[in-house]
Amino acid sequence: MTLTLLTLAIRDFRNLARVDLAVPAAGLVLVGPNGHGKTNLLEAIHYLHVLRSVRGARDADLVRFGAEAFHVAAQAQGGAVDDVRIGFARAAKRKKVMLDGVEAERLADAFGALPSVMFSPRDVELVAGPPTERRRFVDIALATTSRRYLTALQRYRAALVRRNATLREVLRRGTSDGATRVAVWEPALAEAGATLWCARVRWSRWAAPRLGALCAAIGERERVTLEYHTSLAVDPAGEADETHVREQLAAALERDRGQDLRRSLTHSGPHRDDITLKLGGRALRSFGSAGQQRTSAIALRLLERETLCEQAGRAPLVLLDDPFAELDVDRARQILRMLGDGAPGQTFLVVPRGDDVPDAYTALSRHTIRDGVLDA
């Protein structure tokens, strides 16, 4: 099943004061100079998927200068809900989500309600950037398709914040019962962490051969591999058994407690793991060229789209932020072909010039934007 956005309404989101769009079934192309709001429109659509800025900005910083709040709303068909509305008020520091006219009791209820995958130049950070970028990538792909994973992720982060806060307090005050107070949070970390660890390992095994095949299809001649890298004393290539992983994680937290108390930081757990990418057996982030890193980053986004298709049962919206910049013609052509394979999904393409629109998208409805204002 293909998800189709029917209408999009944006108010005071970044530099977009007012946008009202009736969206064609195939999607649209948005043309405009850099810095005028093209990416902001894609970010607003993606916000309906993950309820946060794709560029890591705080909600308060998404409110247009001089405004008090932003609001993004969409009507769709083929998704889990038909109407999604999200607003954030700067003064109240509160986010409100409406799903099919009913206020969501928990923000988690809206997570992944309007799935989309965004391809952008900054995706190279998935390959060249720090482990946090890759962990966030996997967490979003899994949390938007599995309520169990999302719940475990929320519980793990909450327990981690509390354990680290306790570590800092113990170091500051020098209390004699510090180890006991820190240990209180470890069962929750071990239980939720085991769920995250096993799900990530299963995804990595599924993704590894697909990533290699995608990179080869795009035009990469050297073999690209993906592995889950962990400090936990559990072999990621073995059976992903949650009970065993939970026991190992609990043992690691206990073993490292002394070091954690000295440094006020939790050193063991899935928050320290990484997805390692290699090119011909060497670290892609260190030895890959800019083009090879860009190719692999696009392949990761294609994997994210495939994950959403398989787990959510529908093709997500495809958001393309000038995705073919810095790619040679042959690789761009292959990526276009792969985007069109199967259920391509409704497509939103933004480019700085009309001449930059690939032939495959010239039939899409076209709009222009300048200073945050779309043409009528």
C-alpha positions as CSV (number, residue, x, y, z in Angstrom):
1,M,0.0,0.0,0.0
2,T,1.3,3.5,-0.9
3,L,0.9,6.4,1.5
4,T,-0.4,9.5,-0.2
5,L,-0.4,13.0,1.2
6,L,-3.5,14.9,0.1
7,T,-3.1,18.3,1.7
8,L,-0.4,20.0,3.7
9,A,-0.8,23.1,5.9
10,I,2.1,24.8,7.6
11,R,2.0,27.9,9.9
12,D,5.1,29.7,11.2
13,F,7.5,26.8,10.8
14,R,11.0,28.1,10.4
15,N,10.7,30.8,7.6
16,L,7.4,29.4,6.3
17,A,4.7,31.8,7.5
18,R,1.8,30.2,5.7
19,V,1.7,27.2,3.3
20,D,-1.4,25.5,2.0
21,L,-0.9,22.8,-0.6
22,A,-3.2,20.4,-2.3
23,V,-0.7,17.7,-3.2
24,P,-0.9,15.7,-6.4
25,A,-0.9,11.9,-6.0
26,A,2.6,11.5,-7.6
27,G,4.1,14.3,-5.5
28,L,5.7,17.6,-6.5
29,V,8.9,19.5,-7.3
30,L,9.9,22.6,-5.4
31,V,12.4,25.0,-7.0
32,G,14.1,27.9,-5.4
33,P,17.4,29.5,-4.4
34,N,19.3,28.1,-1.4
35,G,18.2,29.6,1.9
36,H,14.6,30.4,0.8
37,G,12.8,27.5,2.6
38,K,12.9,24.5,0.3
39,T,14.4,22.2,2.9
40,N,12.2,23.7,5.6
41,L,9.1,22.3,3.8
42,L,10.6,18.9,3.7
43,E,11.5,19.2,7.3
44,A,7.9,20.1,8.2
45,I,6.7,16.9,6.4
46,H,9.3,14.7,8.1
47,Y,8.3,16.3,11.4
48,L,5.0,14.5,11.0
49,H,6.9,11.2,11.1
50,V,9.4,11.6,14.0
51,L,8.0,14.7,15.8
52,R,11.4,16.4,15.9
53,S,13.6,18.3,13.6
54,V,15.6,16.2,11.1
55,R,18.4,18.7,11.6
56,G,18.5,18.4,15.4
57,A,17.0,21.8,16.2
58,R,14.9,22.4,19.3
59,D,11.2,22.8,18.9
60,A,11.5,26.4,20.1
61,D,14.0,27.2,17.4
62,L,11.5,25.9,14.7
63,V,9.0,28.7,15.5
64,R,9.3,31.5,12.9
65,F,11.0,34.6,14.2
66,G,8.4,36.9,15.7
67,A,5.7,34.2,16.0
68,E,4.6,32.4,19.2
69,A,4.0,28.9,17.9
70,F,4.2,26.7,14.8
71,H,1.6,24.3,13.4
72,V,1.9,21.5,10.8
73,A,-1.1,19.5,9.5
74,A,-1.7,17.0,6.8
75,Q,-4.5,14.9,5.5
76,A,-3.5,11.6,3.9
77,Q,-4.7,8.2,2.7
78,G,-3.2,4.8,2.9
79,G,-1.6,5.4,6.3
80,A,-2.4,4.4,9.9
81,V,-4.3,7.7,10.3
82,D,-6.0,10.1,7.9
83,D,-5.4,13.4,9.6
84,V,-2.3,14.5,11.6
85,R,-1.9,17.9,13.3
86,I,1.0,18.9,15.4
87,G,1.5,22.3,17.1
88,F,4.1,23.7,19.5
89,A,3.7,26.8,21.6
90,R,6.9,28.6,22.6
91,A,5.6,30.1,25.8
92,A,4.0,26.9,27.1
93,K,6.9,24.7,25.8
94,R,4.2,22.2,25.0
95,K,3.7,20.0,21.9
96,K,0.1,19.0,21.0
97,V,-0.7,16.2,18.6
98,M,-4.1,15.5,17.1
99,L,-4.7,12.2,15.3
100,D,-8.0,12.0,13.3
101,G,-9.4,14.8,15.4
102,V,-8.5,13.3,18.8
103,E,-5.7,14.6,21.0
104,A,-3.0,11.9,21.4
105,E,-2.6,10.9,25.1
106,R,1.1,10.2,24.5
107,L,3.4,11.7,21.9
108,A,4.5,8.1,21.2
109,D,1.1,7.4,19.7
110,A,1.9,9.7,16.8
111,F,5.5,8.5,16.3
112,G,5.7,7.1,12.7
113,A,2.0,7.9,12.0
114,L,2.9,9.6,8.7
115,P,6.1,7.7,7.6
116,S,8.6,9.4,5.4
117,V,12.3,9.0,4.4
118,M,14.4,12.1,3.8
119,F,17.4,12.0,1.5
120,S,19.7,15.1,2.1
121,P,23.3,16.2,1.6
122,R,23.9,15.9,5.4
123,D,23.3,12.2,5.2
124,V,27.0,11.7,4.7
125,E,27.2,12.1,8.4
126,L,25.6,8.7,8.7
127,V,28.9,7.3,7.3
128,A,31.5,9.9,8.2
129,G,30.1,11.2,11.4
130,P,30.2,9.9,15.0
131,P,28.4,6.8,16.3
132,T,25.5,8.9,17.6
133,E,24.4,9.5,14.0
134,R,24.2,5.8,13.1
135,R,22.6,4.9,16.4
136,R,19.9,7.5,15.8
137,F,19.4,6.3,12.3
138,V,18.8,2.7,13.4
139,D,16.7,3.8,16.4
140,I,14.3,5.9,14.3
141,A,14.0,3.1,11.7
142,L,13.1,0.6,14.4
143,A,11.1,2.8,16.8
144,T,8.8,4.0,14.0
145,T,8.0,0.4,13.0
146,S,7.9,-1.3,16.4
147,R,6.0,-0.1,19.5
148,R,7.9,-2.5,21.6
149,Y,11.2,-1.1,20.5
150,L,10.0,2.5,21.0
151,T,8.8,1.7,24.5
152,A,12.2,0.0,25.3
153,L,14.1,3.0,23.9
154,Q,12.1,5.4,26.1
155,R,12.6,3.3,29.2
156,Y,16.3,2.8,28.5
157,R,16.9,6.5,28.0
158,A,15.0,7.5,31.1
159,A,16.9,4.9,33.3
160,L,20.2,6.1,31.7
161,V,19.5,9.7,32.5
162,R,18.7,8.9,36.1
163,R,21.7,6.6,36.6
164,N,24.1,9.2,35.2
165,A,22.5,11.9,37.4
166,T,22.9,9.7,40.4
167,L,26.6,9.1,39.4
168,R,27.2,12.9,39.3
169,E,25.4,13.4,42.6
170,V,27.4,10.7,44.3
171,L,30.7,12.1,43.0
172,R,29.7,15.6,44.1
173,R,28.5,14.7,47.6
174,G,30.8,11.7,48.3
175,T,28.0,9.6,49.9
176,S,28.9,6.2,51.3
177,D,26.0,4.4,49.8
178,G,26.8,5.6,46.2
179,A,27.2,2.1,44.7
180,T,23.8,1.0,46.1
181,R,22.0,4.1,44.8
182,V,23.5,3.7,41.4
183,A,22.7,0.0,41.2
184,V,18.9,0.8,41.6
185,W,18.7,1.8,37.9
186,E,20.6,-1.2,36.5
187,P,17.8,-3.7,36.2
188,A,15.8,-1.3,34.1
189,L,18.8,-0.6,31.9
190,A,19.5,-4.3,31.5
191,E,16.0,-5.2,30.6
192,A,15.3,-2.4,28.1
193,G,18.8,-2.5,26.8
194,A,18.5,-6.2,25.9
195,T,15.5,-5.5,23.8
196,L,17.3,-2.7,22.0
197,W,20.5,-4.8,21.5
198,C,18.7,-7.8,20.1
199,A,16.5,-5.8,17.7
200,R,19.5,-3.8,16.4
201,V,21.5,-7.1,15.9
202,R,18.6,-8.6,14.0
203,W,18.2,-5.5,11.8
204,S,22.0,-5.4,11.1
205,R,21.9,-9.0,9.9
206,W,19.0,-8.3,7.7
207,A,20.5,-5.0,6.4
208,A,24.1,-6.2,5.8
209,P,23.6,-8.1,2.5
210,R,21.1,-5.6,1.3
211,L,23.5,-2.6,1.8
212,G,26.2,-4.4,-0.1
213,A,23.9,-5.1,-2.9
214,L,22.5,-1.6,-3.0
215,C,26.0,0.0,-3.1
216,A,27.1,-2.4,-5.9
217,A,23.9,-1.6,-7.9
218,I,24.6,2.1,-7.5
219,G,28.1,1.6,-8.9
220,E,30.5,0.9,-6.0
221,R,33.1,-1.6,-7.1
222,E,34.5,-2.5,-3.7
223,R,32.5,-4.6,-1.2
224,V,30.6,-2.6,1.4
225,T,29.9,-4.4,4.7
226,L,27.8,-3.5,7.8
227,E,28.3,-5.0,11.3
228,Y,26.9,-4.2,14.7
229,H,29.8,-3.3,16.9
230,T,29.4,-3.7,20.7
231,S,31.5,-3.7,23.8
232,L,29.1,-6.2,25.4
233,A,30.5,-9.7,25.9
234,V,28.0,-11.2,23.5
235,D,28.8,-12.3,20.0
236,P,26.5,-10.2,17.6
237,A,26.8,-13.1,15.1
238,G,25.3,-15.5,17.6
239,E,21.7,-16.1,18.7
240,A,20.1,-12.8,19.8
241,D,18.5,-14.1,23.0
242,E,17.2,-11.4,25.2
243,T,17.5,-13.3,28.5
244,H,21.2,-14.0,27.9
245,V,21.9,-10.4,26.7
246,R,20.1,-9.0,29.7
247,E,22.2,-11.1,32.0
248,Q,25.4,-10.0,30.3
249,L,24.4,-6.3,30.3
250,A,23.6,-6.5,34.0
251,A,27.0,-8.1,34.7
252,A,28.7,-5.4,32.7
253,L,27.0,-2.6,34.6
254,E,28.0,-4.2,37.9
255,R,31.5,-4.8,36.7
256,D,32.0,-1.2,35.5
257,R,30.2,0.5,38.4
258,G,33.5,1.6,40.1
259,Q,34.7,3.2,36.9
260,D,31.3,4.8,36.3
261,L,31.4,6.3,39.8
262,R,34.8,7.8,39.2
263,R,33.9,9.3,35.8
264,S,30.1,10.0,36.4
265,L,29.3,8.2,33.2
266,T,27.7,4.9,32.3
267,H,30.2,3.0,30.1
268,S,28.3,-0.2,29.2
269,G,25.2,-0.6,27.2
270,P,23.7,-0.1,23.7
271,H,24.1,3.7,24.0
272,R,27.8,3.0,23.4
273,D,27.5,0.7,20.4
274,D,28.0,1.5,16.8
275,I,27.1,0.3,13.3
276,T,30.4,-0.2,11.5
277,L,30.6,0.3,7.8
278,K,33.6,-1.0,5.8
279,L,34.8,-0.6,2.3
280,G,37.0,-3.5,1.1
281,G,37.6,-4.4,4.7
282,R,38.7,-0.9,5.8
283,A,36.7,1.7,7.7
284,L,34.5,3.6,5.3
285,R,34.5,6.7,7.4
286,S,38.3,6.9,7.3
287,F,39.2,5.5,3.9
288,G,36.2,6.1,1.7
289,S,36.2,8.9,-0.8
290,A,33.5,11.6,-0.6
291,G,31.7,9.9,-3.5
292,Q,31.9,6.5,-1.8
293,Q,30.6,7.9,1.5
294,R,27.8,9.7,-0.3
295,T,26.8,6.5,-2.2
296,S,26.7,4.5,1.1
297,A,24.7,7.1,2.8
298,I,22.1,7.0,0.1
299,A,22.1,3.2,0.3
300,L,21.3,3.5,4.0
301,R,18.3,5.7,3.3
302,L,17.1,3.2,0.7
303,L,17.5,0.6,3.5
304,E,15.4,2.8,5.8
305,R,12.7,3.0,3.1
306,E,12.8,-0.8,2.7
307,T,12.5,-1.2,6.5
308,L,9.4,1.0,6.6
309,C,7.9,-0.8,3.6
310,E,8.4,-4.2,5.2
311,Q,7.5,-3.4,8.8
312,A,4.7,-0.8,8.3
313,G,3.2,-2.4,5.2
314,R,3.2,0.8,3.2
315,A,5.6,2.8,1.0
316,P,6.6,6.0,2.9
317,L,6.7,9.4,1.5
318,V,10.1,10.1,-0.3
319,L,11.6,13.5,0.5
320,L,14.5,14.4,-1.8
321,D,16.6,17.4,-0.8
322,D,18.8,18.0,-3.9
323,P,20.0,14.4,-3.5
324,F,22.0,14.0,-6.6
325,A,24.4,16.9,-6.0
326,E,28.0,15.8,-6.0
327,L,27.2,12.5,-7.7
328,D,28.3,11.5,-11.2
329,V,25.6,10.9,-13.8
330,D,25.8,7.1,-13.8
331,R,25.3,6.8,-10.0
332,A,22.5,9.3,-10.1
333,R,20.8,7.4,-12.8
334,Q,21.1,4.1,-10.9
335,I,19.7,5.7,-7.7
336,L,16.7,7.1,-9.7
337,R,16.1,3.6,-11.0
338,M,16.2,2.1,-7.6
339,L,13.9,4.7,-6.2
340,G,11.4,3.8,-8.9
341,D,11.6,0.0,-8.2
342,G,8.5,-1.5,-6.5
343,A,6.2,1.0,-4.8
344,P,8.2,4.2,-5.3
345,G,6.1,6.3,-2.9
346,Q,4.8,9.8,-3.3
347,T,7.8,12.0,-4.0
348,F,8.7,15.5,-2.9
349,L,11.9,16.8,-4.7
350,V,13.5,20.2,-3.9
351,V,16.3,21.6,-6.1
352,P,17.8,25.1,-6.5
353,R,17.2,25.4,-10.3
354,G,14.7,24.0,-12.7
355,D,17.5,22.5,-14.8
356,D,18.4,20.3,-11.9
357,V,15.2,18.3,-12.1
358,P,16.0,14.8,-13.3
359,D,14.1,13.5,-16.3
360,A,12.3,11.0,-14.1
361,Y,10.6,13.8,-12.2
362,T,9.9,16.4,-14.9
363,A,6.2,15.3,-15.0
364,L,5.7,16.2,-11.4
365,S,3.7,19.3,-10.5
366,R,6.2,22.1,-10.0
367,H,6.2,25.1,-7.6
368,T,8.7,27.8,-6.8
369,I,9.6,29.3,-3.5
370,R,11.2,32.6,-2.6
371,D,11.6,34.0,0.9
372,G,9.5,31.3,2.4
373,V,6.5,32.0,0.0
374,L,5.3,29.4,-2.5
375,D,3.8,30.5,-5.8
376,A,0.0,30.3,-6.0
